[in-house]
Amino acid sequence: HAPIGLRQPGRLLEEAWQIATRLGWAKTYDAEYLALARLLHCPLLTIDARLTRAGSLEAEIIGPADL
């Protein structure tokens, strides 16, 4: 079992906007995942190839095969 808990870092939206701006994204939806991973100092697990390509410079990204 993996521990799961609610986290609400105060800087999440600010960090997400900065990431979205750097990546040229008009919205923060995907950038919020990257920002949360950065703020929690943990890798982001995703199967989204676009997010992996674009976000790999912003956060550590792993896929299911890396588990």
Backbone as a printed PyTorch tensor [residue, N CA C, xyz], in Angstrom:
tensor([[[  0.8310,  -1.1900,   0.0000],
         [  0.0000,   0.0000,   0.0000],
         [  0.8770,   1.2550,   0.0000]],

        [[  0.4710,   2.2060,  -0.7680],
         [  1.1670,   3.4900,  -0.8010],
         [  0.3990,   4.4750,   0.0710]],

        [[  1.1120,   5.2380,   0.8790],
         [  0.4070,   6.2320,   1.6940],
         [ -0.1650,   7.3330,   0.8030]],

        [[ -1.4050,   7.6370,   1.0090],
         [ -2.0790,   8.6800,   0.2330],
         [ -2.6450,   9.6950,   1.2110]],

        [[ -2.3770,  10.9470,   0.9520],
         [ -2.8780,  11.9960,   1.8250],
         [ -3.1520,  13.2620,   1.0480]],

        [[ -3.9900,  14.1040,   1.5860],
         [ -4.3260,  15.3790,   0.9650],
         [ -3.2010,  16.3730,   1.2270]],

        [[ -2.7190,  16.9870,   0.1750],
         [ -1.6790,  18.0160,   0.2840],
         [ -2.1540,  19.2500,  -0.4640]],

        [[ -1.9150,  20.4030,   0.0990],
         [ -2.2900,  21.6610,  -0.5330],
         [ -1.1740,  22.6780,  -0.3380]],

        [[ -0.0610,  22.4910,  -1.0350],
         [  1.0330,  23.4560,  -0.8820],
         [  0.5780,  24.8680,  -1.2540]],

        [[  0.9250,  25.8220,  -0.4190],
         [  0.5060,  27.1930,  -0.6290],
         [  1.0100,  27.8130,  -1.9230]],

        [[  2.1230,  27.3160,  -2.4260],
         [  2.7100,  27.9010,  -3.6400],
         [  2.3100,  27.1470,  -4.9060]],

        [[  1.3690,  26.2180,  -4.8270],
         [  1.0460,  25.3580,  -5.9630],
         [  0.6380,  26.1540,  -7.2000]],

        [[ -0.3060,  27.0580,  -7.0580],
         [ -0.7780,  27.8040,  -8.2380],
         [  0.2990,  28.7150,  -8.8090]],

        [[  1.0550,  29.3520,  -7.9450],
         [  2.1470,  30.2150,  -8.4160],
         [  3.1770,  29.3930,  -9.1970]],

        [[  3.5510,  28.2610,  -8.6430],
         [  4.5250,  27.3830,  -9.3000],
         [  3.9640,  26.8520, -10.6180]],

        [[  2.6830,  26.4770, -10.6320],
         [  2.0510,  25.9590, -11.8500],
         [  2.0280,  27.0180, -12.9490]],

        [[  1.7140,  28.2660, -12.6010],
         [  1.7140,  29.3310, -13.6060],
         [  3.1130,  29.5630, -14.1640]],

        [[  4.1130,  29.5050, -13.3110],
         [  5.4890,  29.6820, -13.7810],
         [  5.8810,  28.5720, -14.7490]],

        [[  5.5370,  27.3370, -14.4180],
         [  5.8450,  26.2070, -15.3020],
         [  5.0890,  26.3430, -16.6160]],

        [[  3.7980,  26.6400, -16.5440],
         [  2.9940,  26.7880, -17.7600],
         [  3.5550,  27.8820, -18.6630]],

        [[  3.9760,  28.9660, -18.0680],
         [  4.5570,  30.0700, -18.8370],
         [  5.8480,  29.6240, -19.5220]],

        [[  6.7150,  28.9520, -18.7810],
         [  7.9700,  28.4780, -19.3710],
         [  7.7360,  27.4930, -20.5160]],

        [[  6.6900,  26.6750, -20.3970],
         [  6.4130,  25.6660, -21.4230],
         [  5.4980,  26.1860, -22.5340]],

        [[  5.0370,  27.4180, -22.4070],
         [  4.1780,  28.0070, -23.4360],
         [  2.7560,  27.4860, -23.4150]],

        [[  2.3020,  27.0250, -22.2640],
         [  0.9410,  26.5160, -22.1240],
         [  0.0210,  27.6430, -21.6660]],

        [[ -1.1760,  27.7090, -22.2430],
         [ -2.1420,  28.7480, -21.8900],
         [ -2.8840,  28.4200, -20.5970]],

        [[ -2.8850,  27.1520, -20.1970],
         [ -3.6030,  26.7150, -18.9920],
         [ -2.6330,  26.0200, -18.0550]],

        [[ -3.0110,  25.9190, -16.7860],
         [ -2.1320,  25.3180, -15.7920],
         [ -2.4740,  23.8740, -15.4650]],

        [[ -3.4790,  23.2970, -16.1210],
         [ -3.9470,  21.9610, -15.7400],
         [ -2.7970,  20.9620, -15.5990]],

        [[ -2.0430,  20.7050, -16.6530],
         [ -0.9260,  19.7600, -16.5930],
         [  0.2310,  20.3080, -15.7610]],

        [[  0.4130,  21.6010, -15.7740],
         [  1.4940,  22.2110, -15.0060],
         [  1.2760,  22.0370, -13.5000]],

        [[  0.0340,  21.8930, -13.0740],
         [ -0.2310,  21.6860, -11.6500],
         [  0.3240,  20.3520, -11.1720]],

        [[  0.2680,  19.3240, -12.0060],
         [  0.8610,  18.0380, -11.6470],
         [  2.3780,  18.1660, -11.5120]],

        [[  2.9840,  18.8560, -12.4590],
         [  4.4280,  19.0720, -12.4070],
         [  4.8130,  19.8970, -11.1800]],

        [[  4.0510,  20.9410, -10.9150],
         [  4.3300,  21.7990,  -9.7620],
         [  4.2040,  21.0210,  -8.4580]],

        [[  3.1880,  20.1950,  -8.3420],
         [  3.0030,  19.4230,  -7.1180],
         [  4.1650,  18.4570,  -6.9070]],

        [[  4.5990,  17.8010,  -7.9660],
         [  5.7440,  16.8890,  -7.8550],
         [  6.9890,  17.6490,  -7.4000]],

        [[  7.1990,  18.8150,  -7.9630],
         [  8.3690,  19.6230,  -7.5650],
         [  8.2850,  20.0390,  -6.1060]],

        [[  7.1310,  20.5440,  -5.6960],
         [  6.9710,  21.0380,  -4.3310],
         [  7.0560,  19.9210,  -3.2950]],

        [[  6.6260,  18.7150,  -3.6650],
         [  6.6820,  17.5790,  -2.7390],
         [  7.9800,  16.7780,  -2.8810]],

        [[  8.8350,  17.1970,  -3.8130],
         [ 10.1190,  16.5250,  -4.0400],
         [  9.9280,  15.0320,  -4.3030]],

        [[  9.0020,  14.7390,  -5.2250],
         [  8.7500,  13.3510,  -5.5840],
         [  8.5540,  13.2480,  -7.0950]],

        [[  8.7720,  12.0660,  -7.6610],
         [  8.5540,  11.9130,  -9.1020],
         [  7.0790,  11.9190,  -9.4390]],

        [[  6.7730,  12.3000, -10.6570],
         [  5.4050,  12.2820, -11.1700],
         [  5.2330,  11.0190, -11.9880]],

        [[  4.2500,  10.2070, -11.6410],
         [  3.9470,   8.9870, -12.3830],
         [  2.8550,   9.3020, -13.3960]],

        [[  3.1400,   9.0760, -14.6850],
         [  2.1600,   9.3550, -15.7250],
         [  2.3730,   8.4440, -16.9270]],

        [[  1.3170,   8.2520, -17.7040],
         [  1.4350,   7.5610, -18.9900],
         [  1.2040,   8.5470, -20.1330]],

        [[  1.0700,   9.8140, -19.7960],
         [  0.8260,  10.8670, -20.7810],
         [  2.1390,  11.2350, -21.4750]],

        [[  2.2770,  10.8150, -22.7270],
         [  3.5320,  11.0450, -23.4660],
         [  3.8160,  12.5310, -23.6560]],

        [[  2.7930,  13.3250, -23.9120],
         [  2.9820,  14.7770, -24.1080],
         [  3.5000,  15.4230, -22.8260]],

        [[  2.9050,  15.0590, -21.7120],
         [  3.3350,  15.6120, -20.4310],
         [  4.7650,  15.1760, -20.1230]],

        [[  5.0900,  13.9370, -20.4210],
         [  6.4470,  13.4360, -20.1960],
         [  7.4590,  14.2090, -21.0280]],

        [[  7.1790,  14.3930, -22.3110],
         [  8.1040,  15.1220, -23.1870],
         [  8.2830,  16.5610, -22.7340]],

        [[  7.1890,  17.2490, -22.5220],
         [  7.2530,  18.6760, -22.2130],
         [  7.7360,  18.9460, -20.7930]],

        [[  7.3540,  18.0980, -19.8590],
         [  7.6290,  18.3860, -18.4640],
         [  8.8900,  17.7900, -17.8940]],

        [[  9.6220,  17.0290, -18.6760],
         [ 10.7910,  16.3370, -18.1340],
         [ 11.8840,  17.2850, -17.6330]],

        [[ 11.9030,  18.5100, -18.1060],
         [ 12.8730,  19.4830, -17.5980],
         [ 12.3740,  20.1790, -16.3300]],

        [[ 11.0980,  20.0370, -16.0380],
         [ 10.5080,  20.7100, -14.8870],
         [ 10.4370,  19.8130, -13.6430]],

        [[ 10.2970,  18.5100, -13.8330],
         [ 10.1660,  17.5810, -12.7170],
         [ 10.6250,  16.2010, -13.1670]],

        [[ 10.9290,  15.3590, -12.1820],
         [ 11.2560,  13.9770, -12.5180],
         [  9.9600,  13.2630, -12.8760]],

        [[  9.9420,  12.6220, -14.0300],
         [  8.7460,  11.9420, -14.5020],
         [  9.0810,  10.4760, -14.7370]],

        [[  8.2210,   9.6020, -14.2250],
         [  8.3970,   8.1710, -14.4300],
         [  7.1210,   7.5860, -15.0020]],

        [[  7.2660,   6.4510, -15.6550],
         [  6.1330,   5.7260, -16.2030],
         [  5.9290,   4.4290, -15.4580]],

        [[  4.8730,   3.7030, -15.7550],
         [  4.5880,   2.4420, -15.0580],
         [  5.7440,   1.4450, -15.1440]],

        [[  6.4700,   1.4260, -16.2440],
         [  7.5820,   0.5000, -16.3960],
         [  8.7170,   0.7900, -15.4220]],

        [[  8.7480,   2.0030, -14.8800],
         [  9.7980,   2.3850, -13.9410],
         [  9.5230,   1.9440, -12.5160]],

        [[  8.3240,   1.4180, -12.2860],
         [  7.9650,   1.0120, -10.9090],
         [  8.5740,  -0.3080, -10.5450]]])
